Amino acid sequence: MAEGQKIGQLLDSLGVTVDLDEGDMPVDAHVLIKVVKADGQVSLVKGVSESLDWISSLGMLTAALHIENNGYADARDKE
């Protein structure tokens, strides 16, 4: 298996975007990438930021599943 590599340019080339407001400060990332191997096999690979601990990683995945399944409404928009 290949050694870990930086993926910023890869994410850019895939057109990955995120909505951030001015002043927002991203602090951690958890990335899942679908990969097609040379032999045609499809797999998933995971990458996380250096400071991301397993509890926060699990929380981010759980939140992502909830948002994908139920949508997301910012509580501030309900005021």
MDAnalysis code that builds the backbone (N, CA, C; Angstrom):
import MDAnalysis as mda
import numpy as np

u = mda.Universe.empty(237, n_residues=79, atom_resindex=np.repeat(np.arange(79), 3), trajectory=True)
u.add_TopologyAttr("name", ["N", "CA", "C"] * 79)
u.add_TopologyAttr("resid", np.arange(1, 80))
u.add_TopologyAttr("resname", ["MET", "ALA", "GLU", "GLY", "GLN", "LYS", "ILE", "GLY", "GLN", "LEU", "LEU", "ASP", "SER", "LEU", "GLY", "VAL", "THR", "VAL", "ASP", "LEU", "ASP", "GLU", "GLY", "ASP", "MET", "PRO", "VAL", "ASP", "ALA", "HIS", "VAL", "LEU", "ILE", "LYS", "VAL", "VAL", "LYS", "ALA", "ASP", "GLY", "GLN", "VAL", "SER", "LEU", "VAL", "LYS", "GLY", "VAL", "SER", "GLU", "SER", "LEU", "ASP", "TRP", "ILE", "SER", "SER", "LEU", "GLY", "MET", "LEU", "THR", "ALA", "ALA", "LEU", "HIS", "ILE", "GLU", "ASN", "ASN", "GLY", "TYR", "ALA", "ASP", "ALA", "ARG", "ASP", "LYS", "GLU"])
u.atoms.positions = np.array([
    [0.842, -1.177, 0.000],
    [0.000, 0.000, 0.000],
    [0.884, 1.235, 0.000],
    [0.454, 2.258, -0.707],
    [1.222, 3.490, -0.817],
    [1.224, 4.253, 0.500],
    [2.287, 5.011, 0.715],
    [2.380, 5.851, 1.907],
    [1.378, 6.994, 1.786],
    [0.882, 7.492, 2.924],
    [-0.073, 8.592, 2.924],
    [0.451, 9.788, 2.147],
    [-0.453, 10.487, 1.481],
    [-0.061, 11.640, 0.688],
    [-1.047, 12.780, 0.901],
    [-0.586, 13.998, 0.710],
    [-1.435, 15.176, 0.806],
    [-2.457, 15.129, -0.324],
    [-3.701, 15.552, -0.042],
    [-4.751, 15.406, -1.053],
    [-5.430, 16.715, -1.440],
    [-4.867, 17.849, -1.027],
    [-5.482, 19.141, -1.344],
    [-5.730, 19.323, -2.833],
    [-4.720, 19.077, -3.656],
    [-4.874, 19.244, -5.103],
    [-5.852, 18.226, -5.671],
    [-5.857, 17.016, -5.118],
    [-6.798, 15.996, -5.570],
    [-8.229, 16.452, -5.324],
    [-8.494, 16.965, -4.123],
    [-9.837, 17.457, -3.815],
    [-10.215, 18.611, -4.733],
    [-9.257, 19.491, -5.011],
    [-9.509, 20.587, -5.951],
    [-9.863, 20.050, -7.336],
    [-9.121, 19.047, -7.798],
    [-9.366, 18.511, -9.147],
    [-10.704, 17.781, -9.242],
    [-11.199, 17.279, -8.105],
    [-12.514, 16.628, -8.079],
    [-13.646, 17.639, -7.917],
    [-13.295, 18.905, -7.719],
    [-14.303, 19.950, -7.589],
    [-14.973, 19.999, -6.232],
    [-14.278, 19.520, -5.202],
    [-14.844, 19.524, -3.851],
    [-14.915, 20.966, -3.348],
    [-16.095, 21.353, -2.872],
    [-16.287, 22.684, -2.316],
    [-16.993, 22.572, -0.977],
    [-16.938, 23.636, -0.212],
    [-17.626, 23.699, 1.076],
    [-18.076, 25.144, 1.277],
    [-19.230, 25.318, 1.907],
    [-19.740, 26.663, 2.191],
    [-19.196, 27.131, 3.529],
    [-18.402, 28.184, 3.496],
    [-17.858, 28.782, 4.718],
    [-18.204, 30.260, 4.719],
    [-18.527, 30.770, 5.887],
    [-18.768, 32.197, 6.040],
    [-17.457, 32.890, 6.347],
    [-17.393, 34.205, 6.064],
    [-16.198, 34.969, 6.382],
    [-15.928, 34.865, 7.879],
    [-14.707, 34.613, 8.233],
    [-14.332, 34.474, 9.632],
    [-14.384, 33.047, 10.143],
    [-15.005, 32.123, 9.384],
    [-15.018, 30.718, 9.787],
    [-13.593, 30.180, 9.766],
    [-13.270, 29.306, 10.702],
    [-11.928, 28.743, 10.784],
    [-12.026, 27.212, 10.811],
    [-11.853, 26.555, 9.668],
    [-11.859, 25.087, 9.675],
    [-10.733, 24.570, 10.565],
    [-11.047, 23.568, 11.392],
    [-10.034, 23.057, 12.320],
    [-9.743, 21.575, 12.135],
    [-10.664, 20.817, 11.551],
    [-10.447, 19.397, 11.320],
    [-11.163, 18.960, 10.055],
    [-10.727, 17.844, 9.496],
    [-11.371, 17.295, 8.301],
    [-11.357, 15.779, 8.359],
    [-12.421, 15.203, 7.829],
    [-12.551, 13.755, 7.683],
    [-13.016, 13.546, 6.251],
    [-12.220, 12.882, 5.437],
    [-12.486, 12.770, 4.011],
    [-12.631, 11.306, 3.617],
    [-13.697, 10.979, 2.887],
    [-13.874, 9.651, 2.301],
    [-13.750, 9.798, 0.790],
    [-12.974, 8.927, 0.192],
    [-12.766, 8.992, -1.255],
    [-13.049, 7.627, -1.875],
    [-13.882, 7.623, -2.900],
    [-14.136, 6.403, -3.668],
    [-13.014, 6.269, -4.693],
    [-12.374, 5.106, -4.708],
    [-11.218, 4.866, -5.573],
    [-11.492, 3.657, -6.467],
    [-11.178, 3.786, -7.744],
    [-11.211, 2.648, -8.660],
    [-9.764, 2.224, -8.869],
    [-9.442, 1.002, -8.433],
    [-8.081, 0.474, -8.540],
    [-7.756, 0.133, -9.998],
    [-6.489, -0.097, -10.291],
    [-6.048, -0.419, -11.644],
    [-6.736, -1.667, -12.190],
    [-7.085, -2.614, -11.286],
    [-7.744, -3.845, -11.737],
    [-9.267, -3.704, -11.818],
    [-9.786, -2.483, -11.583],
    [-11.219, -2.233, -11.675],
    [-11.962, -2.362, -10.352],
    [-11.287, -2.842, -9.330],
    [-11.918, -2.987, -8.017],
    [-12.203, -1.603, -7.436],
    [-13.372, -1.453, -6.816],
    [-13.767, -0.185, -6.212],
    [-13.615, -0.289, -4.699],
    [-13.054, 0.740, -4.100],
    [-12.888, 0.741, -2.652],
    [-13.066, 2.157, -2.112],
    [-13.123, 2.268, -0.802],
    [-13.155, 3.554, -0.120],
    [-11.876, 3.714, 0.674],
    [-11.343, 4.920, 0.667],
    [-10.204, 5.244, 1.521],
    [-10.591, 6.440, 2.371],
    [-9.991, 6.517, 3.541],
    [-10.315, 7.567, 4.505],
    [-9.066, 8.358, 4.824],
    [-9.230, 9.655, 4.945],
    [-8.153, 10.516, 5.401],
    [-8.693, 11.469, 6.447],
    [-7.877, 11.787, 7.431],
    [-8.280, 12.737, 8.471],
    [-7.144, 13.717, 8.721],
    [-7.515, 14.878, 9.240],
    [-6.490, 15.854, 9.599],
    [-5.685, 15.342, 10.788],
    [-4.465, 15.846, 10.915],
    [-3.544, 15.350, 11.939],
    [-4.084, 15.482, 13.357],
    [-4.834, 16.524, 13.625],
    [-5.283, 16.771, 14.995],
    [-6.623, 16.108, 15.326],
    [-7.242, 15.428, 14.369],
    [-8.567, 14.845, 14.594],
    [-8.463, 13.583, 15.444],
    [-9.095, 13.615, 16.631],
    [-9.090, 12.446, 17.502],
    [-10.259, 11.528, 17.127],
    [-10.248, 10.299, 17.632],
    [-11.237, 9.310, 17.206],
    [-12.643, 9.666, 17.667],
    [-12.785, 10.332, 18.796],
    [-14.111, 10.710, 19.277],
    [-14.719, 11.757, 18.347],
    [-13.958, 12.770, 18.001],
    [-14.445, 13.800, 17.088],
    [-14.694, 13.215, 15.705],
    [-13.833, 12.292, 15.270],
    [-14.004, 11.637, 13.971],
    [-15.332, 10.889, 13.917],
    [-15.621, 10.127, 14.960],
    [-16.880, 9.396, 15.030],
    [-18.068, 10.354, 15.059],
    [-17.939, 11.431, 15.815],
    [-18.997, 12.436, 15.866],
    [-19.248, 13.081, 14.516],
    [-18.179, 13.389, 13.778],
    [-18.330, 13.984, 12.447],
    [-19.020, 13.018, 11.494],
    [-18.646, 11.744, 11.546],
    [-19.290, 10.744, 10.685],
    [-20.772, 10.588, 11.032],
    [-21.073, 10.556, 12.324],
    [-22.456, 10.427, 12.767],
    [-23.273, 11.634, 12.319],
    [-22.719, 12.823, 12.469],
    [-23.410, 14.039, 12.032],
    [-23.617, 14.034, 10.521],
    [-22.612, 13.590, 9.769],
    [-22.740, 13.531, 8.310],
    [-23.856, 12.585, 7.894],
    [-23.955, 11.426, 8.547],
    [-25.039, 10.484, 8.252],
    [-26.397, 11.115, 8.546],
    [-26.497, 11.801, 9.665],
    [-27.759, 12.449, 10.027],
    [-28.142, 13.504, 8.988],
    [-27.175, 14.323, 8.591],
    [-27.446, 15.369, 7.601],
    [-27.839, 14.749, 6.267],
    [-27.135, 13.707, 5.823],
    [-27.465, 13.047, 4.557],
    [-28.859, 12.441, 4.584],
    [-29.250, 11.867, 5.732],
    [-30.544, 11.193, 5.839],
    [-31.701, 12.141, 6.127],
    [-31.443, 13.252, 6.813],
    [-32.523, 14.118, 7.278],
    [-32.439, 15.561, 6.819],
    [-31.360, 15.928, 6.175],
    [-31.168, 17.333, 5.820],
    [-30.641, 18.102, 7.015],
    [-30.371, 19.364, 6.809],
    [-29.790, 20.198, 7.858],
    [-30.477, 21.547, 7.840],
    [-30.902, 21.993, 8.979],
    [-31.468, 23.328, 9.133],
    [-30.731, 24.007, 10.267],
    [-30.152, 25.145, 9.989],
    [-29.437, 25.907, 11.005],
    [-30.459, 26.514, 11.955],
    [-30.294, 26.277, 13.248],
    [-31.227, 26.786, 14.248],
    [-31.338, 28.307, 14.178],
    [-30.264, 28.974, 13.777],
    [-30.293, 30.445, 13.679],
    [-31.268, 30.897, 12.603],
    [-31.541, 30.059, 11.605],
    [-32.462, 30.440, 10.525],
    [-33.918, 30.400, 10.989],
    [-34.196, 29.793, 12.137],
    [-35.562, 29.666, 12.627],
    [-35.977, 30.853, 13.494],
    [-35.047, 31.727, 13.811],
    [-35.348, 32.878, 14.672],
    [-36.109, 33.926, 13.935],
])
